[in-house]
Amino acid sequence: MNQLIECVPNFSEGRNPEIIKQISDIIEKAEGVKLLDVDPGFTTNRTVVTFVGAPERVIEIAFQVIAKAQELIDMRVHHGDHPRFGATDVCPLVPVANISMEETAAFARKLAKRVGEELHIPIYLYENAASTEKRRNLANCRHGEYEALKERIVTAEWQPDFGPSAFTESVAKSGATAIGARDFLLAVNFSLNTTSTRRANAIAFDVREKGRPQREGNPITGKIVKDANGEPVNIPGILKGTKAIGWYIDEYGIAQVSMNITNVSETPLHIAFEEVCKKAGSRGIRVSGTEVVGLLPKKTLLDAADYYLEKQQRSLGIDESEKMKIAIKSMGLDDLKPFVPEEKIIEYLIEKENSAPKLIAMTCAAFANETASESPAPGGGSIAAYMGALGAALGTMVANLSSHKPGWDDRWKEFSDYAQKGQHLKDELLHLVDEDTHAFNKIMDAFGLPKNNDEEKSARKQAIQQATVYATEVPFRTIKCSFDVFDICKAMIEQGNPNSVSDAGVGTLCARAAIIGAYLNVKINAIGLDDKVYAQKMITLAADYVQKANQIEKELLEKVEKIIEN
């Protein structure tokens, strides 16, 4: 699955639209990333830009926009209400999909090193990429802002992590930049069936991390308690990594709890929703729905769906589109206006922007007709992957049926686990349907390269070999995934709903057929490789899977026959 990270650089320019456009145009015109938002502020004299893409592409484009900001923005004449110490003031990277915070922090450090060394900008690593605990806090890194940078940059304590530690003319113009890795910030509004801002605020104070001021006597009107330093003492709220207030919205005629979740790993959206519901309910108020401001990662809704499915003791091994419906309805995301996942979820926007027509998006009839046409692709490799996907789908179906079988309520988790594994295999095999055709097309493209001289002939030969290696590896992935389908089918034959045992048997047949079909593709592609040692290794490994698959199919079908006969 593709990795995605978000990048949210903040530039110290919010008043000159030409400068803002020159910076944002770099992102908008770049391949492999998508510009999500450009938010300039006149009073703050600051623009927040948001874009997303694969990690390597994101840090490449981030480098380019930092360089452009260095060229266009002069910190010696900059003034604004927002704290700042550089032309590109901060540049956080945010994990969105299929990437850990640790990996994201590594990309932040890689970007920071390049910016420091090539652009000669002082770089401070912060949050999850920080080099020391004290530098995790952005406010510590930026203390005194640009005006204090000249004195701080030369001290041992605040020497930059990368880049110059002297206040040169170049540094005087660019200032410093903080580069880091942080969690996704999610902005949401929880709608209430009341018009009372005071009550909405009370709920917000109950849940937000900061909580509410401690008072003497009356908790509402009493004198605020202060500590030895004269600072107010707060009673903490229950949700870590959240900020919240209550407000009234004229457009809807209701009050809302408006919340920023600054750490969705610590406080997922569905947990915030549940806690707001509890605190609202204790005041006789009902949460009617949730309004998401901006975009959100797919995982946010998938995690919510799993939470509610588990509460209902229902199988978690259902299709992603069904999980989206459950999450939307469970939290009332469509309460105030339609919630369209394709328009609100970052990954779906990226897929929509970059995806070519896919075989798996076709109807069954269209896919069959395309296969039967004079075009050489899709061919046997794609069909093998599709057979494997059907095998996984059948095993998953039996697992889901078994999890809902009357009298088997105490076994729902057992079958849910199998269904989840089956869904994962099905999705991977569906991906391989298109990937196999893509691999074939890469070989055809390589054969189409020019061969007018020795240099071109050498490059063409190398490209053909590289494409052929890939065309050998893709069906081998199909073999391994399809072999894992046996585990699902075996468990469903032996433990699942006996009324569906024939379905698990057909799933077994599909898995074996997929393995044999993919083996034939491994073999025919491997034979064309110059590296005969590697080619024979791949053929031998694939043949071993075929031998095992034949034996497993025989054993499982015998069990199916016995169950049907009894």
C-alpha positions in Angstrom: 0.0 0.0 0.0 1.2 3.5 -0.8 2.7 5.7 1.9 1.3 9.2 2.3 2.5 12.1 4.4 1.1 15.6 4.7 3.4 18.7 4.7 2.2 22.0 6.3 4.8 24.7 5.8 4.1 28.1 7.4 5.5 31.1 5.4 6.1 34.5 6.9 4.1 36.3 4.2 0.4 36.8 4.2 -0.1 40.1 2.5 1.6 39.9 -0.9 -0.5 37.6 -3.1 2.2 37.5 -5.8 4.7 35.9 -3.4 2.1 33.5 -2.0 1.2 32.5 -5.5 4.8 31.9 -6.6 5.3 29.6 -3.6 2.0 27.7 -3.9 2.4 27.3 -7.7 5.5 25.1 -7.2 3.3 22.6 -5.3 0.3 22.9 -7.6 2.3 22.2 -10.7 4.4 19.4 -9.2 3.7 15.8 -10.0 3.2 13.3 -7.2 1.8 15.7 -4.7 -1.6 17.4 -4.3 -2.1 20.9 -3.0 -4.9 20.8 -0.4 -5.1 24.3 1.0 -3.5 27.8 0.9 -4.6 29.9 3.9 -3.1 33.5 4.1 -3.6 35.8 7.1 -3.2 39.5 6.7 -2.9 40.4 10.4 -0.5 37.6 11.1 1.4 38.2 7.9 1.6 34.4 7.5 0.4 31.8 5.1 -0.2 28.2 5.9 0.0 25.8 3.0 -1.0 22.1 3.1 -0.1 19.5 0.6 0.2 15.7 0.5 1.9 12.9 -1.4 4.5 10.1 -1.2 7.2 10.9 1.3 10.1 11.3 -1.1 8.1 13.6 -3.4 6.8 15.6 -0.5 10.3 16.4 0.9 11.6 17.2 -2.6 8.7 19.7 -3.1 9.1 21.0 0.5 12.8 21.7 -0.3 11.8 23.6 -3.4 9.2 25.8 -1.6 11.6 26.5 1.3 14.2 27.7 -1.4 11.6 29.9 -3.0 10.6 31.4 0.3 14.2 32.1 1.0 14.5 33.9 -2.3 11.3 36.0 -2.0 10.9 36.8 1.7 13.2 39.1 3.7 12.9 38.6 7.4 14.7 41.9 8.1 11.6 43.8 7.2 8.9 41.3 8.3 6.3 42.2 10.9 3.1 40.3 11.9 1.1 39.2 14.9 2.1 35.6 14.8 5.4 34.3 16.4 8.0 33.7 13.8 11.8 33.4 13.2 12.1 32.5 9.5 10.9 33.0 6.0 9.7 29.4 6.1 8.9 29.5 9.8 7.9 25.9 10.4 7.6 22.9 8.2 6.0 19.9 9.9 5.5 16.5 8.2 2.4 14.5 9.2 1.9 10.8 8.8 -1.3 10.1 6.9 -1.3 6.5 5.6 0.8 3.4 5.9 3.7 5.2 7.5 4.7 5.4 11.2 5.6 8.5 13.1 9.2 7.2 13.4 9.5 6.9 9.6 8.0 10.4 9.2 10.5 11.8 11.6 13.3 10.2 9.6 12.0 12.0 6.5 11.9 15.3 8.5 15.5 14.9 9.5 16.5 14.1 5.9 14.8 17.2 4.7 16.3 19.3 7.5 19.8 18.1 6.7 19.5 19.0 3.0 18.0 22.4 3.7 20.7 23.2 6.2 23.5 22.1 4.0 22.4 23.2 0.5 20.4 26.4 1.4 22.5 27.4 4.4 19.4 28.0 6.5 19.7 27.3 10.3 17.4 24.3 11.1 15.9 23.3 14.4 14.3 19.9 14.6 11.2 19.9 16.7 8.3 17.7 18.0 8.8 14.0 17.1 12.0 14.7 15.1 13.7 16.7 17.9 17.3 16.0 18.8 16.7 16.8 22.4 13.6 16.8 24.7 13.8 20.5 25.2 13.6 21.1 21.4 10.4 19.1 21.1 8.5 22.2 22.0 8.4 24.7 19.1 8.0 27.6 21.5 11.4 26.8 23.0 13.1 26.6 19.6 11.5 29.9 18.5 11.9 31.8 21.9 12.5 35.5 21.3 11.5 35.0 17.6 13.6 36.4 14.8 14.8 39.3 16.8 16.6 37.0 19.3 18.1 34.7 16.6 21.4 36.6 16.2 22.3 36.1 19.9 20.8 32.6 20.3 22.3 31.0 17.2 25.8 31.2 18.5 25.2 29.7 21.9 26.0 26.0 22.6 22.5 25.4 23.9 20.7 26.7 20.8 23.1 26.0 18.0 21.0 24.8 15.0 20.7 21.0 14.3 21.7 21.7 10.7 23.0 24.7 8.8 25.1 27.7 9.8 25.5 28.8 13.5 26.6 32.3 12.5 24.3 35.2 11.8 25.4 35.8 8.2 23.8 38.1 5.7 22.0 35.1 4.2 20.7 34.1 7.6 19.7 37.6 8.4 17.4 37.5 5.3 16.1 33.9 5.6 16.0 33.6 9.4 15.7 30.0 10.8 13.3 27.2 10.1 11.8 24.5 12.4 11.3 21.2 10.7 9.6 18.3 12.5 7.1 15.5 12.5 3.8 15.8 14.3 0.5 14.0 14.5 -2.5 15.0 12.3 -4.5 17.9 13.5 -8.2 17.3 13.1 -10.8 20.2 13.4 -14.3 19.1 14.3 -17.5 20.6 15.6 -20.0 18.6 17.6 -23.6 19.8 17.1 -25.9 20.1 20.0 -29.7 20.2 20.3 -29.4 23.4 22.3 -28.9 27.1 21.5 -27.0 27.7 24.8 -23.4 28.8 24.3 -22.9 28.6 28.0 -23.8 25.0 28.2 -21.8 24.2 25.1 -18.8 25.8 26.8 -19.4 23.8 29.9 -19.2 20.6 27.9 -16.1 21.9 26.1 -14.4 22.6 29.5 -15.3 19.1 30.7 -13.5 17.3 27.8 -10.7 19.5 26.6 -7.2 18.8 28.0 -6.8 22.2 29.7 -10.1 21.7 31.5 -11.6 24.6 33.4 -10.4 27.1 36.1 -10.7 25.9 39.7 -12.9 28.2 41.7 -13.5 28.8 45.4 -17.0 27.8 46.5 -19.4 28.1 43.6 -17.8 26.3 40.5 -19.3 28.9 38.1 -19.1 32.2 39.9 -16.5 31.6 42.6 -13.1 33.3 42.7 -10.5 31.6 40.5 -7.9 29.8 42.4 -4.3 30.7 41.6 -0.9 29.0 42.3 2.1 30.5 44.0 3.1 32.2 40.7 -0.3 33.9 40.4 -1.3 31.6 37.5 -4.8 30.1 37.4 -5.2 26.5 38.6 -7.1 24.3 36.2 -9.2 21.2 36.7 -8.0 19.1 33.7 -10.4 17.7 31.2 -10.6 14.1 30.1 -9.3 14.2 26.5 -5.6 14.5 26.0 -4.3 16.5 23.0 -7.5 18.5 22.5 -8.6 22.1 22.6 -12.3 23.0 22.7 -14.7 25.9 23.1 -18.5 26.3 22.8 -20.1 28.6 20.3 -23.4 29.4 18.6 -23.7 29.1 14.8 -26.2 31.4 13.2 -26.2 29.4 10.0 -27.5 26.3 11.7 -29.3 27.9 14.6 -27.6 25.6 17.2 -24.7 25.6 19.6 -21.6 23.4 19.0 -18.6 22.2 20.8 -15.7 23.2 18.5 -12.6 21.1 19.0 -9.1 20.7 17.7 -7.7 17.3 18.2 -3.9 17.8 18.0 -3.1 14.1 18.6 -5.5 11.7 16.9 -3.4 8.7 18.0 -4.0 9.7 21.7 -7.6 10.8 21.2 -9.3 9.3 18.1 -12.3 11.1 16.7 -14.7 8.4 17.9 -13.5 8.6 21.4 -13.9 12.4 21.4 -17.4 12.0 20.1 -18.3 9.5 22.7 -17.0 11.6 25.6 -18.8 14.7 24.3 -22.0 12.7 24.1 -21.5 11.5 27.7 -20.9 15.0 29.1 -23.7 16.5 27.0 -26.1 13.7 28.2 -25.3 14.5 31.8 -26.7 18.0 31.1 -29.8 16.8 29.3 -28.3 17.7 25.9 -27.9 15.4 22.9 -25.1 15.5 20.3 -27.0 15.4 17.0 -23.9 15.1 14.8 -20.3 15.8 13.9 -19.0 18.3 11.4 -15.5 17.7 10.1 -13.7 20.9 9.1 -11.3 20.3 6.2 -10.0 16.9 5.3 -9.1 13.8 7.3 -7.1 10.6 6.9 -9.0 7.4 6.0 -7.8 5.6 9.1 -9.8 8.0 11.3 -13.1 6.7 9.9 -11.9 3.1 9.6 -10.9 3.1 13.3 -14.2 4.5 14.2 -16.1 1.9 12.2 -14.1 -0.9 13.9 -14.9 0.7 17.3 -18.6 0.7 16.7 -18.6 -2.8 15.1 -16.8 -4.2 18.1 -19.3 -2.6 20.4 -22.1 -4.3 18.5 -20.1 -7.6 18.5 -20.2 -7.6 14.7 -17.5 -8.8 12.4 -14.8 -6.2 11.5 -14.0 -8.0 8.3 -16.3 -6.1 6.0 -15.5 -4.0 3.0 -14.0 -0.5 3.4 -17.0 1.2 1.8 -19.4 -0.4 4.3 -17.1 0.7 7.1 -17.4 4.3 5.8 -21.2 4.1 6.0 -21.0 2.8 9.6 -18.6 5.5 10.7 -20.6 8.3 9.1 -23.9 7.2 10.6 -22.4 6.3 14.0 -21.0 9.9 14.5 -23.6 11.8 12.5 -21.1 13.1 10.0 -24.0 13.8 7.6 -26.1 15.6 10.1 -25.7 19.1 8.7 -24.7 18.4 5.2 -23.9 15.3 3.0 -20.6 13.7 3.9 -19.0 12.5 0.7 -15.9 10.3 1.5 -14.4 10.9 -1.9 -14.4 14.7 -1.2 -13.3 14.6 2.5 -10.8 11.8 2.8 -7.2 12.6 1.8 -6.4 9.2 0.3 -9.5 9.2 -1.9 -8.7 12.6 -3.2 -5.1 11.5 -4.1 -6.4 8.3 -5.8 -9.0 10.3 -7.8 -6.3 12.8 -8.9 -3.7 10.3 -9.9 -5.4 7.0 -10.8 -5.8 5.7 -14.3 -8.8 3.6 -15.2 -8.6 0.3 -13.3 -9.6 -3.2 -14.3 -11.0 -3.9 -10.9 -13.4 -0.9 -11.4 -15.0 -2.6 -14.3 -18.2 -4.7 -14.1 -17.8 -8.5 -14.2 -19.1 -8.5 -17.8 -16.8 -5.6 -18.9 -13.8 -7.3 -17.4 -14.6 -10.6 -19.1 -15.1 -8.8 -22.4 -11.8 -6.8 -22.1 -10.0 -10.1 -21.4 -11.6 -11.7 -24.4 -10.6 -8.8 -26.7 -7.6 -8.8 -29.1 -5.6 -6.8 -26.5 -2.9 -9.0 -24.8 -3.7 -7.5 -21.4 -5.3 -8.3 -19.1 -3.9 -11.8 -19.4 -3.3 -14.9 -17.3 -1.5 -13.1 -14.5 -4.3 -10.7 -13.9 -6.9 -13.5 -14.1 -4.9 -15.5 -11.6 -4.8 -12.6 -9.2 -8.6 -12.2 -9.6 -9.2 -15.9 -9.0 -7.2 -15.5 -5.8 -9.3 -12.5 -4.8 -12.5 -14.5 -5.3 -11.1 -17.3 -3.2 -10.3 -14.8 -0.4 -13.8 -13.2 -0.8 -15.5 -16.6 -0.4 -13.6 -17.5 2.7 -14.3 -14.1 4.1 -18.0 -14.4 3.3 -18.2 -17.7 5.3 -16.4 -16.0 8.2 -18.8 -13.2 8.2 -21.8 -15.5 8.0 -20.4 -17.6 10.8 -19.9 -14.6 13.0 -23.7 -13.8 12.7 -24.9 -17.4 13.1 -27.6 -17.7 15.8 -26.2 -19.4 18.9 -22.6 -18.6 18.0 -22.6 -15.1 19.5 -19.7 -15.9 21.8 -17.6 -16.8 18.7 -18.0 -13.5 16.8 -14.4 -12.3 17.5 -12.9 -15.6 16.3 -14.7 -15.3 12.9 -14.2 -11.5 12.8 -10.4 -12.0 13.0 -10.5 -14.5 10.0 -12.7 -12.1 8.1 -10.3 -9.2 8.6 -7.4 -11.3 7.4 -9.5 -12.3 4.4 -10.4 -8.7 3.5 -6.7 -7.8 3.6 -5.8 -10.7 1.2 -8.7 -9.9 -1.1 -7.7 -6.2 -1.3 -4.0 -7.1 -2.0 -5.0 -9.6 -4.7 -7.3 -7.1 -6.3 -4.4 -4.6 -6.4 -2.3 -7.3 -8.1 -5.0 -7.7 -10.8 -4.0 -4.2 -12.2 -0.4 -4.5 -11.1 0.1 -7.6 -13.3 -1.2 -5.8 -16.3 0.9 -2.8 -15.4 4.0 -5.0 -15.3 3.2 -6.4 -18.7 2.8 -2.9 -20.1 6.2 -1.9 -18.6 7.8 -4.7 -20.7 6.0 -3.5 -23.8 7.2 0.1 -23.1 10.8 -1.2 -22.7 10.7 -3.0 -26.0 9.5 0.2 -27.6 12.6 2.2 -26.6 14.9 3.4 -29.4 17.9 1.2 -30.5 19.7 3.5 -32.9 23.1 3.2 -31.3 25.1 1.1 -28.8 24.1 3.4 -25.9 20.4 3.3 -26.7 20.6 -0.5 -27.2 22.3 -1.0 -23.8 19.7 1.2 -22.1 16.9 -0.6 -23.9 18.2 -4.0 -22.9 18.6 -2.9 -19.3 15.1 -1.6 -19.2 13.7 -4.8 -20.7 15.5 -6.9 -18.0 14.3 -4.6 -15.2 10.7 -4.8 -16.4 10.9 -8.6 -16.8 12.2 -8.9 -13.2 9.2 -7.0 -12.1 6.9 -9.0 -14.3 8.3 -12.1 -12.6 7.9 -10.7 -9.0 4.3 -9.6 -9.4 2.8 -13.1 -10.1 5.0 -14.5 -7.3 3.3 -12.1 -4.9 0.0 -13.4 -6.2 1.2 -16.9 -5.4 2.1 -16.0 -1.8 -1.1 -14.1 -1.2 -3.3 -16.9 -2.7 -1.5 -19.5 -0.6 -2.5 -17.6 2.5 -6.1 -17.8 1.3 -5.9 -21.5 2.2 -5.7 -20.6 5.9 -9.0 -18.8 5.7 -10.8 -21.5 3.7 -9.4 -24.3 5.9 -10.6 -22.6 9.1 -14.0 -22.0 7.6 -14.3 -25.6 6.4 -13.3 -27.0 9.8 -14.9 -24.4 12.1 -17.3 -22.3 10.1 -21.0 -22.5 9.4 -21.5 -25.9 7.9 -24.3 -24.6 5.6 -21.6 -22.6 3.8 -18.9 -25.3 3.6 -19.3 -25.5 -0.2 -18.5 -21.8 -0.5 -15.3 -22.4 1.4 -14.6 -25.3 -0.9 -15.0 -23.2 -4.0 -12.7 -20.6 -2.4 -10.1 -23.4 -2.0 -10.4 -24.2 -5.7 -9.9 -20.5 -6.6 -6.8 -20.3 -4.5 -5.2 -23.3 -6.1 -6.1 -22.2 -9.6 -4.6 -18.7 -8.8 -1.4 -20.3 -7.6 -1.0 -22.5 -10.7 -1.9 -19.6 -13.0 0.6 -17.3 -11.3 3.2 -20.0 -11.4 2.9 -20.2 -15.2 3.4 -16.4 -15.4 6.5 -16.6 -13.1 8.0 -19.3 -15.3 7.3 -17.7 -18.7 8.7 -14.3 -17.6 11.7 -15.8 -15.7 12.9 -17.7 -18.7 13.5 -14.3 -20.4 15.9 -13.2 -17.8 19.7 -13.0 -18.4 20.3 -13.7 -14.7 19.7 -17.5 -14.9 20.5 -18.1 -11.2 17.8 -15.7 -10.1 15.4 -17.0 -12.8 15.8 -20.6 -11.6 15.4 -19.6 -8.0 12.0 -17.9 -8.7 10.8 -20.9 -10.8 11.8 -23.4 -8.1 10.1 -21.4 -5.3 6.9 -21.0 -7.3 6.9 -24.7 -8.2 7.2 -25.6 -4.5 4.0 -23.5 -3.8 2.2 -25.4 -6.6 3.1 -28.8 -5.1 1.9 -27.7 -1.7 -1.2 -26.2 -3.1 -2.2 -29.4 -4.9 -1.9 -31.4 -1.7 -3.8 -28.8 0.4 -6.6 -28.6 -2.1 -7.0 -32.4 -2.1 -7.1 -32.6 1.7 -9.6 -29.7 2.1 -12.0 -30.9 -0.7 -12.1 -34.3 1.0 -13.2 -32.6 4.2 -15.8 -30.6 2.3 -17.2 -33.8 0.8 -17.5 -35.5 4.2 -19.3 -32.5 5.7 -21.8 -32.2 2.9 -22.5 -36.0 3.0 -23.0 -35.9 6.7 
